[in-house]
């Protein structure tokens, strides 16, 4: 049992912060637990040389939080704020043939999160499980996150999971860590990350943009509500909602264009020159990024839950509520419609003649989308799908695990230091050859004034800061 525990809360009833912070002293060790009110949160334990030093450290942490507006509270009196979990239904497919599914991995609950790159496949479900698989279906690892996964997005080397608890986790290294913490008055529907800048669309149709230090850049109220689409490139932010798609300048100095779509937008995709909006009026529409003009419409037979495109839009794919997937030519001609055999596709991605879908029954399925395989499927010939099983000894990684401590920086490592700058803790580079005045995007929960860490690599962002790639270790 702890010798002393102090529980604090910061809750702004009109919106904004809704967090707790708990400090417990166990002899010469201090445990800090923090997170959103009503959730279990994350915890970290630090050992000190003496009991006196542990108590002094605990008092400093409490004083720091009180200065920021936290107050003493009783756990359990305030409840967690409500989260909108997407309620989806799925009907049997009306297609006459089943898609040529090569393999299928069942995660257990409905899955919205998907990312496919040259090396791995990622799937995240509503239980907070994220799995990584090889392209042949071999399960490589599992991440256990505190809440349901809304979506998975990639930003160059980095992979992020947006969760229902309002936290965006970086999954790019072995141990996941909280990279962004979204205000409690933002009910997340979807997100995208570009050059380390987070873009969040929400239930009210708003758009919130957060920088690499988890600080608000700008926000705007949307033209509609239920904004299930946000995509970003160098030129604009593309925001899809109940009244269409709106493009904003990245800074955002204003609106670039707005286009009403046929129905409410339920999913969005982008290619180099176009964005694609799947709607509840049974269509996918392609919009010019430059002008917002609708260039093509792809007609499905029921509500569209997801869409994707081959590079430059030569093929366009859609998943509907009736467990079917479609392929269209660039001009809108329907080429085929096939049943998934695994529920409705809630998200999808195309890579090298394969279509990957995640579904209402929690499956990640790999579909052979080559011309030959599709023609054979239409004629009734499909391969026997391989059901992938998780290995019993599958490694599982969760947030909050202790960072490894090393005595010296390994060869080639880059050393960064935590410095106090006003009320904020910043990370700066110590190793020569880097710009010492630039900040380093770094997990906030392990920042301690004066502490030094070694990272595998740093990459310069166009926004004037560095991003960590690889493992993080603390220097003793």
C-alpha positions as CSV (number, residue, x, y, z in Angstrom):
1,X,0.0,0.0,0.0
2,X,1.3,3.5,-0.8
3,X,2.3,5.7,2.2
4,X,0.5,8.7,0.6
5,X,-1.6,9.3,-2.5
6,X,-2.7,12.6,-4.0
7,X,-5.4,12.6,-6.6
8,X,-6.0,15.8,-8.7
9,X,-8.4,16.6,-11.6
10,X,-8.5,19.3,-14.2
11,X,-12.1,19.6,-15.7
12,X,-13.5,22.5,-17.6
13,X,-17.2,21.9,-17.7
14,X,-17.8,23.9,-20.9
15,X,-15.3,21.8,-22.8
16,X,-11.6,21.4,-23.0
17,X,-9.5,19.6,-20.4
18,X,-11.0,16.6,-18.5
19,X,-8.0,14.9,-16.9
20,X,-6.7,13.4,-13.7
21,X,-3.3,13.2,-12.2
22,X,-2.5,10.9,-9.3
23,X,0.8,10.8,-7.3
24,X,1.6,7.9,-4.9
25,X,4.7,7.5,-2.7
26,X,5.9,3.9,-1.9
27,X,9.0,4.3,0.2
28,X,11.7,5.6,-2.1
29,X,9.6,5.2,-5.2
30,X,7.0,7.5,-6.7
31,X,4.2,6.3,-9.0
32,X,2.4,8.7,-11.3
33,X,-0.9,7.8,-12.9
34,X,-2.6,10.1,-15.4
35,X,-5.1,10.2,-18.2
36,X,-8.7,11.1,-18.9
37,X,-11.2,11.1,-16.1
38,X,-13.1,7.8,-16.1
39,X,-10.3,5.8,-17.8
40,X,-7.6,3.7,-16.2
41,X,-4.9,6.0,-17.7
42,X,-1.2,5.3,-17.9
43,X,1.3,5.0,-15.0
44,X,5.0,5.3,-14.4
45,X,7.1,4.5,-11.4
46,X,10.4,6.3,-10.6
47,X,12.9,5.2,-7.9
48,X,14.9,7.6,-5.8
49,X,18.0,7.3,-3.6
50,X,16.1,8.0,-0.4
51,X,12.6,8.3,0.9
52,X,13.1,12.0,1.5
53,X,14.0,12.6,-2.2
54,X,11.0,10.6,-3.3
55,X,8.7,12.7,-1.2
56,X,10.3,15.9,-2.4
57,X,9.8,14.8,-6.0
58,X,6.2,13.9,-5.4
59,X,5.5,17.3,-3.9
60,X,7.1,19.0,-6.9
61,X,4.9,17.1,-9.3
62,X,1.8,18.0,-7.3
63,X,2.8,21.7,-7.1
64,X,3.4,21.8,-10.8
65,X,-0.1,20.4,-11.6
66,X,-1.8,22.8,-9.1
67,X,-0.1,25.7,-10.8
68,X,-1.6,24.5,-14.1
69,X,-5.1,24.5,-12.6
70,X,-5.5,21.0,-11.2
71,X,-7.4,20.7,-7.9
72,X,-7.8,18.0,-5.2
73,X,-10.7,15.6,-6.1
74,X,-12.3,12.3,-5.2
75,X,-11.9,9.5,-7.7
76,X,-15.1,8.4,-9.3
77,X,-17.2,11.6,-8.7
78,X,-16.8,12.8,-12.3
79,X,-17.5,10.4,-15.1
80,X,-15.8,10.0,-18.4
81,X,-17.2,12.1,-21.2
82,X,-19.2,10.2,-23.8
83,X,-17.5,9.0,-26.9
84,X,-19.4,8.4,-30.2
85,X,-18.6,4.9,-31.4
86,X,-19.6,4.4,-35.0
87,X,-22.7,2.2,-35.1
88,X,-22.7,0.2,-38.2
89,X,-24.9,-2.6,-39.6
90,X,-24.1,-5.1,-42.2
91,X,-26.3,-7.1,-44.4
92,X,-25.6,-10.2,-46.6
93,X,-24.1,-9.4,-50.0
94,X,-26.4,-9.4,-53.0
95,X,-23.4,-10.2,-55.3
96,X,-23.6,-13.4,-57.3
97,X,-20.0,-14.3,-56.7
98,X,-17.5,-14.1,-53.8
99,X,-14.3,-12.1,-54.0
100,X,-11.0,-14.1,-54.4
101,X,-9.9,-13.7,-50.7
102,X,-6.3,-15.1,-50.3
103,X,-6.2,-14.9,-46.6
104,X,-8.2,-13.6,-43.6
105,X,-7.3,-12.7,-40.1
106,X,-10.0,-12.3,-37.5
107,X,-9.4,-9.8,-34.7
108,X,-12.6,-10.4,-32.8
109,X,-14.4,-7.1,-33.0
110,X,-15.3,-4.6,-35.7
111,X,-12.3,-3.0,-37.2
112,X,-11.9,0.5,-38.8
113,X,-8.1,0.9,-38.7
114,X,-6.0,-0.3,-41.6
115,X,-2.7,0.6,-43.1
116,X,-0.7,-1.3,-45.7
117,X,2.8,-0.5,-46.7
118,X,5.6,-2.3,-48.5
119,X,6.6,-4.2,-45.4
120,X,3.6,-4.8,-43.3
121,X,-0.2,-4.8,-42.9
122,X,-1.8,-3.1,-39.9
123,X,-5.3,-3.6,-38.5
124,X,-6.9,-1.9,-35.4
125,X,-10.2,-2.9,-33.9
126,X,-12.8,-1.4,-31.4
127,X,-11.3,-3.4,-28.5
128,X,-8.0,-1.4,-28.9
129,X,-6.1,-4.3,-30.4
130,X,-3.6,-3.4,-33.2
131,X,-2.0,-6.3,-35.1
132,X,0.9,-6.2,-37.6
133,X,1.1,-8.9,-40.3
134,X,3.4,-9.8,-43.1
135,X,1.9,-9.6,-46.6
136,X,1.5,-13.4,-46.6
137,X,-0.7,-13.1,-43.5
138,X,1.9,-14.1,-40.8
139,X,1.0,-12.3,-37.6
140,X,4.1,-10.5,-36.3
141,X,3.1,-8.4,-33.2
142,X,0.2,-7.0,-31.3
143,X,-0.3,-3.6,-29.6
144,X,-2.8,-3.4,-26.8
145,X,-4.2,0.2,-26.6
146,X,-6.5,1.5,-23.8
147,X,-9.5,2.1,-26.1
148,X,-11.1,1.4,-29.4
149,X,-9.1,2.3,-32.6
150,X,-10.9,4.9,-34.7
151,X,-8.3,4.8,-37.5
152,X,-4.7,4.1,-38.5
153,X,-2.8,6.6,-40.5
154,X,0.8,6.8,-41.8
155,X,3.0,9.9,-42.1
156,X,6.1,8.8,-44.0
157,X,7.9,6.4,-41.7
158,X,5.5,6.9,-38.8
159,X,2.3,4.9,-38.0
160,X,-0.4,6.4,-35.7
161,X,-3.5,5.0,-34.1
162,X,-6.3,7.4,-33.2
163,X,-8.3,6.0,-30.2
164,X,-11.7,6.7,-28.7
165,X,-10.0,7.9,-25.5
166,X,-8.8,11.0,-27.4
167,X,-5.2,9.9,-27.5
168,X,-3.2,9.4,-30.7
169,X,-0.5,6.7,-30.2
170,X,2.8,6.5,-32.2
171,X,3.3,2.8,-33.1
172,X,6.5,3.3,-35.1
173,X,8.8,1.8,-32.5
174,X,8.5,-1.3,-30.3
175,X,6.8,0.5,-27.5
176,X,3.7,2.6,-28.4
177,X,3.6,6.1,-26.8
178,X,1.0,8.9,-26.6
179,X,2.0,11.4,-29.3
180,X,-1.1,13.7,-29.2
181,X,-3.8,14.3,-26.6
182,X,-7.0,15.7,-28.2
183,X,-9.2,18.1,-26.1
184,X,-12.2,16.4,-24.5
185,X,-14.7,18.7,-26.3
186,X,-13.5,17.2,-29.6
187,X,-15.4,14.0,-30.3
188,X,-13.0,12.4,-32.8
189,X,-14.4,10.9,-36.0
190,X,-11.3,10.7,-38.1
191,X,-7.8,12.0,-38.3
192,X,-4.8,12.5,-40.6
193,X,-1.2,13.5,-40.0
194,X,1.0,15.4,-42.4
195,X,4.6,16.3,-41.6
196,X,3.9,15.8,-37.8
197,X,0.8,18.0,-37.8
198,X,-2.4,16.3,-36.7
199,X,-5.8,17.1,-38.3
200,X,-8.9,15.9,-36.5
201,X,-12.5,15.9,-37.8
202,X,-15.3,15.5,-35.3
203,X,-18.9,14.8,-34.6
204,X,-19.9,18.5,-34.8
205,X,-18.3,18.8,-38.2
206,X,-15.4,20.8,-36.8
207,X,-11.7,20.6,-37.8
208,X,-8.9,20.9,-35.3
209,X,-5.3,21.1,-36.2
210,X,-2.5,20.3,-33.6
211,X,1.2,20.8,-34.0
212,X,4.1,18.5,-33.2
213,X,4.2,19.8,-29.6
214,X,0.6,18.9,-29.0
215,X,-0.4,22.6,-29.2
216,X,-3.4,24.0,-31.0
217,X,-2.6,25.6,-34.4
218,X,-6.1,26.4,-35.6
219,X,-9.6,25.1,-35.6
220,X,-12.8,25.8,-37.6
221,X,-16.4,24.9,-37.4
222,X,-17.6,22.9,-40.3
223,X,-20.3,23.6,-42.8
224,X,-22.0,20.3,-41.8
225,X,-21.8,17.8,-39.0
226,X,-20.6,14.2,-38.6
227,X,-17.2,14.7,-40.4
228,X,-16.0,11.2,-41.2
229,X,-13.3,12.4,-43.7
230,X,-10.1,14.4,-43.3
231,X,-7.2,14.2,-45.7
232,X,-4.2,16.4,-46.0
233,X,-1.5,17.1,-48.6
234,X,1.0,20.0,-49.2
235,X,-1.7,22.2,-50.7
236,X,-4.8,21.8,-48.6
237,X,-6.8,20.0,-45.9
238,X,-9.9,18.2,-47.3
239,X,-12.8,17.9,-44.9
240,X,-15.8,15.7,-45.6
241,X,-19.0,16.0,-43.6
242,X,-22.8,15.9,-43.9
243,X,-22.9,18.7,-46.5
244,X,-20.1,17.7,-48.8
245,X,-16.3,18.3,-48.9
246,X,-14.6,21.6,-48.0
247,X,-10.9,22.3,-48.7
248,X,-9.0,24.7,-46.4
249,X,-5.6,26.3,-46.8
250,X,-3.1,24.5,-44.5
251,X,-2.3,27.6,-42.4
252,X,-5.6,28.0,-42.3
253,X,-6.1,31.5,-43.7
254,X,-9.4,30.5,-45.2
255,X,-11.5,28.2,-47.3
256,X,-10.2,27.1,-50.7
257,X,-13.4,25.6,-52.0
258,X,-16.6,23.8,-50.9
259,X,-18.5,21.2,-53.0
260,X,-21.8,19.7,-52.0
261,X,-21.8,15.9,-52.6
262,X,-24.6,13.5,-53.3
263,X,-25.4,12.6,-49.7
264,X,-23.4,12.8,-46.5
265,X,-19.7,11.8,-46.6
266,X,-19.0,8.6,-44.7
267,X,-15.4,8.0,-45.9
268,X,-12.6,9.7,-47.7
269,X,-9.6,8.8,-49.8
270,X,-7.0,10.9,-51.7
271,X,-4.7,10.5,-54.6
272,X,-2.3,13.0,-56.1
273,X,-4.8,15.2,-57.9
274,X,-8.2,14.1,-56.5
275,X,-10.1,13.2,-53.4
276,X,-12.8,10.6,-53.2
277,X,-15.9,10.8,-51.0
278,X,-18.1,7.7,-50.2
279,X,-21.6,8.7,-49.2
280,X,-24.8,7.5,-47.7
281,X,-26.5,8.0,-51.1
282,X,-24.8,4.9,-52.6
283,X,-22.0,6.7,-54.5
284,X,-18.4,7.5,-54.5
285,X,-17.5,10.9,-56.0
286,X,-14.2,12.0,-57.3
287,X,-13.4,15.7,-56.7
288,X,-10.6,17.8,-58.2
289,X,-8.2,18.9,-55.5
290,X,-7.5,22.1,-57.4
291,X,-11.1,23.3,-58.0
292,X,-13.4,21.0,-56.0
293,X,-15.3,20.1,-59.2
294,X,-16.9,16.6,-59.2
295,X,-15.1,14.8,-62.0
296,X,-16.8,11.3,-61.8
297,X,-19.5,9.5,-59.8
298,X,-19.3,5.7,-59.0
299,X,-22.7,4.2,-58.4
300,X,-23.1,1.4,-55.8
301,X,-26.2,-0.5,-54.8
302,X,-26.3,0.5,-51.1
303,X,-24.7,2.9,-48.6
304,X,-21.0,3.3,-49.1
305,X,-18.9,2.6,-46.0
306,X,-15.4,2.9,-47.5
307,X,-13.5,3.6,-50.7
308,X,-10.0,3.5,-52.1
309,X,-8.2,4.0,-55.4
310,X,-5.3,2.6,-57.3
311,X,-2.5,5.1,-58.0
312,X,-3.7,8.0,-60.1
313,X,-7.3,6.7,-59.9
314,X,-7.1,4.2,-62.7
315,X,-9.3,1.9,-60.6
316,X,-11.7,3.0,-57.8
317,X,-13.0,0.6,-55.1
318,X,-15.9,0.8,-52.7
319,X,-17.3,-1.2,-49.8
320,X,-21.0,-1.1,-49.0
321,X,-23.2,-1.9,-46.1
322,X,-24.3,-5.1,-47.8
323,X,-20.9,-6.8,-47.5
324,X,-20.0,-6.2,-51.2
325,X,-17.0,-4.6,-52.7
326,X,-16.9,-2.9,-56.1
327,X,-14.3,-2.0,-58.7
328,X,-14.8,0.9,-61.2
329,X,-12.9,2.2,-64.2
330,X,-11.7,5.8,-63.8
331,X,-14.6,7.1,-65.8
332,X,-17.2,5.5,-63.5
333,X,-17.9,2.3,-65.4
334,X,-18.6,-0.5,-63.0
335,X,-16.2,-3.4,-63.7
336,X,-17.3,-5.8,-61.0
337,X,-19.2,-6.4,-57.7
338,X,-18.3,-9.3,-55.4
339,X,-19.2,-10.4,-51.9
340,X,-16.5,-10.1,-49.2
341,X,-17.5,-13.2,-47.3
342,X,-16.5,-11.4,-44.1
343,X,-18.9,-8.6,-43.4
344,X,-19.0,-5.0,-44.7
345,X,-15.7,-3.3,-45.5
346,X,-15.3,-0.4,-43.0
347,X,-12.0,0.7,-44.5
348,X,-9.8,-0.5,-47.3
349,X,-6.5,0.1,-49.2
350,X,-5.1,-1.1,-52.5
351,X,-1.5,-2.1,-53.2
352,X,0.0,-4.0,-56.1
353,X,-3.1,-5.7,-57.4
354,X,-4.3,-6.6,-54.0
355,X,-7.2,-5.0,-52.1
356,X,-7.0,-5.1,-48.3
357,X,-10.2,-4.6,-46.3
358,X,-11.2,-4.5,-42.6
359,X,-14.7,-5.4,-41.8
360,X,-17.7,-5.4,-39.4
361,X,-16.8,-8.9,-38.2
362,X,-13.3,-7.7,-37.3
363,X,-11.5,-9.4,-40.2
364,X,-8.5,-8.1,-42.2
365,X,-8.8,-9.8,-45.6
366,X,-6.5,-9.8,-48.5
367,X,-8.3,-9.9,-51.9
368,X,-6.6,-10.8,-55.2
369,X,-7.6,-7.8,-57.3
370,X,-5.7,-8.8,-60.5
371,X,-7.7,-9.0,-63.7
372,X,-7.2,-12.8,-64.0
373,X,-8.4,-13.5,-60.4
374,X,-11.4,-11.3,-60.7
375,X,-12.5,-12.8,-64.0
376,X,-12.2,-16.3,-62.4
377,X,-14.2,-15.2,-59.4
378,X,-17.0,-13.8,-61.6
379,X,-17.1,-17.3,-63.2
380,X,-17.4,-18.9,-59.8
381,X,-13.8,-20.0,-59.3
382,X,-12.1,-18.6,-56.2
383,X,-9.1,-19.8,-54.1
384,X,-9.8,-21.3,-50.7
385,X,-9.1,-18.5,-48.2
386,X,-6.5,-19.2,-45.6
387,X,-7.7,-18.4,-42.0
388,X,-4.7,-16.9,-40.2
389,X,-4.2,-17.7,-36.5
390,X,-2.2,-15.7,-34.0
391,X,0.9,-17.4,-32.6
392,X,0.5,-18.4,-28.9
393,X,3.8,-16.6,-28.0
394,X,2.9,-13.4,-30.0
395,X,4.7,-10.4,-28.5
396,X,2.3,-7.8,-27.1
397,X,3.2,-4.2,-26.6
398,X,1.3,-1.6,-24.5
399,X,1.7,2.1,-23.7
400,X,3.3,3.0,-20.4
401,X,6.1,0.4,-20.3
402,X,9.4,1.6,-18.8
403,X,12.0,3.0,-21.2
404,X,15.3,1.1,-21.2
405,X,18.2,2.8,-19.5
406,X,21.7,2.6,-20.9
407,X,25.0,3.7,-19.5
408,X,26.3,5.2,-22.7
409,X,25.0,6.2,-26.2
410,X,25.5,3.4,-28.7
411,X,27.5,4.2,-31.9
412,X,25.4,6.2,-34.3
413,X,22.8,7.2,-31.7
414,X,21.6,10.8,-31.3
415,X,21.4,12.4,-27.9
416,X,18.6,14.7,-26.9
417,X,18.0,16.6,-23.6
418,X,14.9,17.7,-21.8
419,X,14.9,21.4,-20.9
420,X,12.5,23.6,-19.0
421,X,11.1,26.5,-21.1
422,X,8.6,28.4,-19.1
423,X,5.8,26.0,-18.2
424,X,6.7,23.6,-21.0
425,X,9.3,20.8,-21.2
426,X,11.1,20.8,-24.6
427,X,13.5,18.4,-26.2
428,X,16.6,19.7,-27.8
429,X,19.5,17.9,-29.7
430,X,22.9,17.6,-28.0
431,X,24.7,15.7,-30.7
432,X,26.6,17.9,-33.1
433,X,25.5,18.3,-36.7
434,X,21.9,19.2,-35.8
435,X,20.2,22.5,-35.2
436,X,20.2,22.9,-31.4
437,X,17.4,25.5,-31.4
438,X,14.9,23.1,-33.0
439,X,12.5,21.1,-30.8
440,X,12.3,17.3,-31.0
441,X,8.9,15.7,-31.2
442,X,9.1,13.3,-28.2
443,X,6.8,11.4,-25.8
444,X,5.6,13.8,-23.2
445,X,5.1,11.2,-20.4
446,X,8.8,10.4,-20.2
447,X,10.1,14.0,-20.3
448,X,11.9,15.1,-17.1
449,X,14.0,18.3,-16.8
450,X,17.7,17.6,-17.3
451,X,17.2,14.0,-18.5
452,X,19.0,12.9,-21.5
453,X,18.0,10.2,-24.0
454,X,19.5,8.5,-27.0
455,X,17.5,7.8,-30.1
456,X,18.3,5.8,-33.2
457,X,17.6,8.6,-35.7
458,X,16.3,12.1,-36.1
459,X,14.6,13.3,-39.2
460,X,14.1,17.0,-40.0
461,X,10.6,18.1,-40.7
462,X,9.6,21.0,-43.1
463,X,7.9,22.6,-40.1
464,X,11.3,23.3,-38.4
465,X,11.5,20.5,-35.9
466,X,13.0,16.9,-35.6
467,X,11.1,13.6,-35.4
468,X,12.4,10.5,-33.7
469,X,12.7,7.3,-35.7
470,X,13.5,4.0,-34.0
471,X,13.9,3.2,-30.3
472,X,14.3,5.6,-27.4
473,X,16.6,4.8,-24.4
474,X,17.3,6.9,-21.4
475,X,21.0,7.7,-20.5
476,X,21.9,6.9,-16.9
